[in-house]
Amino acid sequence: MEAKAIPLLSPYTMGRFRLSHRVVHAPLTRSRCYNSLPQEHVSLYYSQRASEGGLIIAEATGISETAQGYPNTPGIWTREQVEAWKPVVEGVHRKGGVFFCQIWHVGRASTYGFDGVEIHCAFGYLIEQFMKDSVNDRTDKYGGSVENRCRFALEVIQATADEIGSDRVGVRLSPYSNCLDCWDSDPDALGLYMIQAMNKLGVLYCSMVEPEVVKVEDKVQIPYKLLHFRKAFAGTFIVAGGYNREEGNKAISEGYTDLVAYGKWFLANPDLPKRFELNASFEQVLLPDVTVMIQAFCSEDSDVLLCFARFLFYDLVTLVHWEQNAADCREVDYEPSDSGNAGKEKISARDPWNSKEFCLRF
Ligand SMILES: Cc1cc2nc3c(=O)[nH]c(=O)nc-3n(C[C@H](O)[C@H](O)[C@H](O)COP(=O)(O)O)c2cc1C
């Protein structure tokens, strides 16, 4: 297959960081950091997806005990956790990647060897609960007007910038989302207010999520609703939400964004930039049935939740590699393929709910 120059693979300078391409690994919660500690398989996961000059944003990482909301998500508030992140960061740096840690909740921040941090102000978590008027019912200086509702977010951003420099701080926003019942009656005003304030603080990048993506005749329709935000923001703009190779190229060549973050595709295709380069085929992501997901969430059985995580976070290659002694998995040795079409190895594991075999091919 012949490599072709495409907009997604053109270089880009983001402040102090020289990116060799524009395919960003979106933050993806994986629920595999037992005791909130990133383990060996976490290192494997991120180094598999690292590339020379490629930006990787790590999964949402709690910076205090009270920040945690999901089982087995990582932390970065104890010395032990910081030490555990070090080999993960080193693995990405060894491959020449630029690595940001997405933090949620509030508090002190240091980069701990990461190149920067992304502050999670999206998807209905703590900071967004302040920002959006469907849930913020405060009557003090953190509630009411858009200025008041954004105050907390901006204080967190300011405090982080003071600590590590605004040229190492990214912010993720989702003004149009309605996650965890958190929505706003005027998402445009909210987003623009945040962006203007972030400009004043010199924030390095704004990563923004498209409104819900719909499929029409099996083809993803990107809403392309973020242009006014992109135009207003002075730093690097990153979009995410349903992008594929074609849409990513289009968004960059038309100046709709600087960089494109890929979530599910990066999970299932660790060598995603290479596959884009070669226009190779892609592994499809597997989503569990909705009923199964609900069952898992309602269950208090941690094994079920873990299985749920395995299904949802379909990067089985990493998991199977790590759990090579587990009875229901077999050892695989995965290397992203130079040809971009690794399609050789077959991995299977048992579906705990209906005992059917499911497979991912690589
Ligand atoms: C399994 C999974 C975990 C996610 N975890 C996070 C997260 O920790 N932080 C975050 O900001 N977004 C998270 N997201 C959202 C993704 O970063 C991304 O915005 C979303 O998947 C849409 O992009 P895609 O269509 O390329 O997957 C997650 C999405 C998925 C599917």
The ligand as a Gaussian input file, in Angstrom:
#p B3LYP/6-31G(d) Opt

LIG

0 1
 C      -14.422000       4.002000      26.652000
 C      -14.392000       5.487000      26.649000
 C      -13.784000       6.165000      27.711000
 C      -13.733000       7.573000      27.704000
 N      -13.100000       8.233000      28.722000
 C      -12.954000       9.590000      28.677000
 C      -12.202000      10.280000      29.668000
 O      -11.606000       9.697000      30.597000
 N      -12.120000      11.631000      29.560000
 C      -12.738000      12.333000      28.546000
 O      -12.641000      13.566000      28.496000
 N      -13.416000      11.687000      27.581000
 C      -13.531000      10.347000      27.605000
 N      -14.198000       9.692000      26.601000
 C      -14.650000      10.451000      25.404000
 C      -13.579000      10.372000      24.316000
 O      -12.410000      11.093000      24.700000
 C      -14.075000      10.931000      22.959000
 O      -14.421000      12.289000      23.105000
 C      -15.272000      10.149000      22.456000
 O      -15.012000       8.759000      22.477000
 C      -15.657000      10.563000      21.019000
 O      -14.616000      10.294000      20.135000
 P      -14.642000       9.004000      19.162000
 O      -15.919000       9.069000      18.376000
 O      -13.410000       9.200000      18.314000
 O      -14.570000       7.798000      20.034000
 C      -14.298000       8.299000      26.618000
 C      -14.928000       7.586000      25.571000
 C      -14.958000       6.209000      25.572000
 C      -15.600000       5.477000      24.416000

